[in-house]
Amino acid sequence: MKDYYHEFHIPVMGTGHSVDTPIRVACLGITSVISLVDDLLLEKIRKYYSEKFSLPYSRIPANENDGRAKRITAYLETVQEIVRIKMDRIKKQPFFKNNEKSKYFDLLPEESPLKKAYNKLLNMKEGSKRSALENELTGKMKPGSIDVNIMVKLDRIVFGSNGEPLGDEFSDAKTALRGYANSSLKSGIVFSAGINQRLFNYMARFKDFYRDKTGQVKKKIILKVSDFRSSLIQGKFLAKRGLEVHEFRIESGLNCGGHTFASNGILLPTVLKEFKEKREKLADEFLPLIKKYYNKMGWEYAEPARNDSPLVTVQGGIGNNGEVRRLKEDFGMDLTGWGSPFLLVPETTCIDNFTLELLKHSGEKDLYLSDISPLGVPFSNLRKTGSEIWTSKKAAEGNPGSPCRKKFLVSNTEFTKLPICLASKQYQKMKLEEINKQVLSEQEKEKCKEKIIEKTCICNHLGNGALIALGISKEENSPQSICPGPNIAWFNRIYTLKEMVDHIYGRGPSLVPSERPHMFAKEIEMYVDYFERQVNNCDCSPTEVKTLKEFKENLEKGMNLCLSIAQKQPFEGENLASIPPCVEKQKTRLESIYSDFEKLINKQPDNLVLLQPQHSVKFDQKIA
């Protein structure tokens, strides 16, 4: 059920880029998402904004008992209070003036009943009827939601000062969830990057995730998903515990920012088509399980809630209103998410000037899928960032790696009893020493070393841009990383919030050139790139060969679907004409890559059978 005036949201962007976005835009009715990964960053930002808005501040030390959860709660309460203050100020402003109140209504989509009523007001003569409408409109103004995000796979077990693990409830994901659950926010929590059954079970301890007697849910569950099957699995798991999914947020596996989780060649249009055909199944499958749980608990399940069904939204690489209309009118999407373009809107995101300049001038060759993340997951990256310069300089000086102070991404026990991070000085020193001792050519050794020293401390570096922008940290001591999606290559200057929102709604001139490839075409190209990467790294095990064959078949089916979409009448600004030549080129390229792969496999008789036609096997590489 949609309870939001706008037709888009601003997704989470790194740990720092959207850290204060609700403070900036929630008072204008726009929903955005804060990452809960870095509680220490949140504490610094809380101090800054508490001082700016004259709010009481008491530091929560790093060693405070349950400090991570407390810091998250405190930050969210501070954000909510600031949004309340700003919203109250705006509501008190007069109509018919060039102020934040008029901006609030100007930004609304044209089809919004509230916008239509506002336009009516602008044409009314002064008098009691106009005053009554002014009061009515002011009463209906509400802020955008202050949503939060948890990467559920980042669930590090925390160790005490004695080296012993603390209780399971003190793992990173659970403390983040607890910090949000203990806040007074009425908003949504986005779970991304997988499924964590222990975390989902833990959520059942907090009543705010359940409906009250009026049928309202204070804290809504939003699942970022990659396919219909994973949505059904996760939704049922939650429903058995009485927990309802408010929104399934579909994201392109590759055409997005941050960590990327490629599907096995299943393109976004294929996923959207299945959701359109089967979305009624979601509510039908979940509701009986939810009602059964409420009955078991002796709770009342409000009658209005029985008619609710989950929202289905989409994000990743959307570039203009024509593509928005395709997603809504062809595939029935309720809302869209716009991330990377807002990195060039200083009213919205918190980024230092050096990185902003890089973003302004970035072309397609400057944006790439990197291996810098210690998670071992491909990471959307921008060349020549402060982080890249700093990392390269340290390596050149013979001092590679980063101090590992926050330890959010520790996972490796190759050399140590307790997990350490692949980007840490500790790990890289030991790994490089091991490589030096191996019987390899100098060229092979250098290649191995490059893979080690490219790992970057994204824990710190993703938040540094925000700290620099707010004047909390100095640039020379704070290397900055940023993780935009490839779509930002087509946005080449600083924009106002109104310009970007008007672009999303198709009002006024487009901010991207007409030759920009369709989002579906760009995704095809990226998946063929990714397939080539996987083939080059393949060890030719039976499982890998089978998976790559399925990848190719899925990709070809998706390309054919895109060709059928390209035959339709384009919406205004939608470059459907870019799809057929893209498909032709990438199909030829795909066949060439796979042909070379077949020749390699055919030299291995044991694997020959795997290249014969088989029934498709479902692939569940990620639930992201």
Secondary structure, DSSP 8 states (H G I E B T S, - for coil): ----SSSEEB---TTTTTTTHHHHHGGGT--EEEE-S-HHHHHHHHHHHHHHTT-------TTSTTHHHHHHHHHHHHHHHHHHHHHHHHHHS-SSSSSHHHHHHHHS-TT-HHHHHHHHHHTS-SSHHHHHHHHHHHHH-----EEEEEETT-----B-TTS-B--GGGSHHHHHHHHHHTS---EEEEEESS--HHHHHHHTT-GGGSB-TTS-BSEEEEEEESSHHHHHHHHHHHHTTT--EEEEEEE-SSSSSSB----SS--HHHHHHHHHHHHHHHHHHHHHHHHHHHHHHT----GGGGG---EEEEESS--SHHHHHIIIIIT--SEEE--GGGGG-TTT----HHHHHHHHH--GGGEEEE---TTSS-EEEETT-HHHHHHHHHHHTT--SB--SS-TT--B-SS-SS-B-TTBHHHHHHHHHHHHHSS--HHHHHHHHHHHHT---HHHHHHHHHHHHTTSS-GGG--------GGGGG--S---HHHHHHHHTT-SS-SS-TTS--HHHHHHHHHHHHHHHHHHT----HHHHHHHHHHHHHHHHHHHHHHHHHTS---TT--GGGHHHHHHHHHHHHHHHHHHHHHHHHTSGGGGGGGS------------
